[in-house]
Amino acid sequence: MANLTRTQVLMVVQIALERGDIPNLVNVDLSDLDLHHATLILTNLKQANLRGANLRRANLLSANLSEADLSRANLIGANFSGATLRRANLSYASLNGANLFEVNMSEADLSGAEMIGANLREADLSAANLNRANLTGANLHEARYNNATQWPVNFDPLAAGAINEDSS
């Protein structure tokens, strides 16, 4: 269970941004919390527990979600542009239509994630686990990966426009 309410989370973010600070929600438990359409830009959510949270259409522009648990979260249509999701757990998350432009998802666990129509343009997928992920219609143009990146069976990242940095 979450240790903060939706109202409390939004107040922390609003007050910090009004002061010109970065909202700090490091290591908080927001599991199963309804944060749909929430504005969480620049928010530091490093190691936060967002397992099963509803972040549908939330704005997480340039947020830090390193090592956060977003497994089974509803992230449909969320904006993560410029965010950091390094080593985050996004297993079985719903990321359909999400904007992941220029997102650092290196070493992230995206196994079983639904990413239909997601924008992964210029994302860093180095050493990410995308086993069993559904990438139907996803934009991977200029997304970067390496030989440690794990792709779904029969998925060709080069044909999808991604760049293998180990082949340069």
Residue pairs with C-beta under 8 A, 6 or more apart in sequence:
1 29
1 31
1 32
2 29
2 30
2 31
2 32
2 33
3 28
3 29
3 30
4 12
4 25
4 28
4 29
4 30
4 33
5 33
6 33
6 34
6 35
6 38
9 25
9 30
9 33
9 35
9 38
9 40
10 38
10 39
12 23
12 24
12 25
13 23
13 25
13 38
13 39
13 40
13 41
13 43
16 22
16 23
16 24
17 23
17 41
17 42
22 42
22 43
22 44
23 40
23 42
23 43
23 44
24 43
24 44
25 43
25 44
25 45
25 48
26 44
26 45
26 46
26 47
26 48
27 46
27 47
27 48
28 45
28 48
28 49
29 48
29 49
30 45
30 48
30 49
30 50
30 53
31 49
31 50
31 51
31 52
31 53
31 69
32 51
32 52
32 53
33 50
33 53
33 54
34 53
34 54
35 53
35 54
35 55
35 58
36 54
36 55
36 56
36 57
36 58
36 74
37 56
37 57
37 58
38 55
38 58
38 59
39 58
39 59
40 58
40 59
40 60
40 63
41 59
41 60
41 61
41 62
41 63
42 61
42 62
42 63
43 60
43 63
43 64
44 63
44 64
45 63
45 64
45 65
45 68
46 64
46 65
46 66
46 67
46 68
47 66
47 67
47 68
48 65
48 68
48 69
49 68
49 69
50 65
50 68
50 69
50 70
50 73
51 69
51 70
51 71
51 72
51 73
52 71
52 72
52 73
53 70
53 73
53 74
54 73
54 74
55 70
55 73
55 74
55 75
55 78
56 74
56 75
56 76
56 77
56 78
57 76
57 77
57 78
57 79
58 75
58 78
58 79
59 78
59 79
60 78
60 79
60 80
60 83
61 79
61 80
61 81
61 82
61 83
62 81
62 82
62 83
63 80
63 83
63 84
64 83
64 84
65 80
65 83
65 84
65 85
65 88
66 84
66 85
66 86
66 87
66 88
67 86
67 87
67 88
68 85
68 88
68 89
69 88
69 89
70 85
70 88
70 89
70 90
70 93
71 89
71 90
71 91
71 92
71 93
71 109
72 91
72 92
72 93
73 90
73 93
73 94
74 93
74 94
75 90
75 93
75 94
75 95
75 98
76 94
76 95
76 96
76 97
76 98
77 96
77 97
77 98
78 95
78 98
78 99
79 98
79 99
80 98
80 99
80 100
80 103
81 99
81 100
81 101
81 102
81 103
82 101
82 102
82 103
83 100
83 103
83 104
84 103
84 104
85 103
85 104
85 105
85 108
86 104
86 105
86 106
86 107
86 108
87 106
87 107
87 108
88 105
88 108
88 109
89 108
89 109
90 105
90 108
90 109
90 110
90 113
91 109
91 110
91 111
91 112
91 113
92 111
92 112
92 113
93 110
93 113
93 114
94 113
94 114
95 113
95 114
95 115
95 118
96 114
96 115
96 116
96 117
96 118
97 116
97 117
97 118
98 115
98 118
98 119
99 118
99 119
100 118
100 119
100 120
100 123
101 119
101 120
101 121
101 122
101 123
102 121
102 122
102 123
103 120
103 123
103 124
104 123
104 124
105 123
105 124
105 125
105 128
106 124
106 125
106 126
106 127
106 128
107 126
107 127
107 128
108 125
108 128
108 129
109 128
109 129
110 128
110 129
110 130
110 133
111 129
111 130
111 131
111 132
111 133
111 150
112 131
112 132
112 133
113 130
113 133
113 134
114 133
114 134
115 133
115 134
115 135
115 138
116 134
116 135
116 136
116 137
116 138
117 136
117 137
117 138
118 135
118 138
118 139
119 138
119 139
120 138
120 139
120 140
120 143
121 139
121 140
121 141
121 142
121 143
122 141
122 142
122 143
122 144
123 140
123 143
123 144
124 143
124 144
125 143
125 144
125 145
125 149
125 162
126 144
126 145
126 146
126 148
126 149
126 165
127 146
127 148
127 149
128 145
128 149
128 150
129 149
129 150
130 149
130 150
130 151
130 152
130 155
131 150
131 151
131 152
132 152
133 152
134 152
135 152
135 155
135 160
138 160
139 161
140 157
140 160
140 161
140 162
141 160
141 161
141 162
142 161
142 162
142 163
143 157
143 160
143 161
143 162
143 163
144 162
144 163
144 165
145 157
145 162
145 163
145 164
145 165
146 164
146 165
146 166
147 164
147 166
149 157
151 157
157 164
158 164
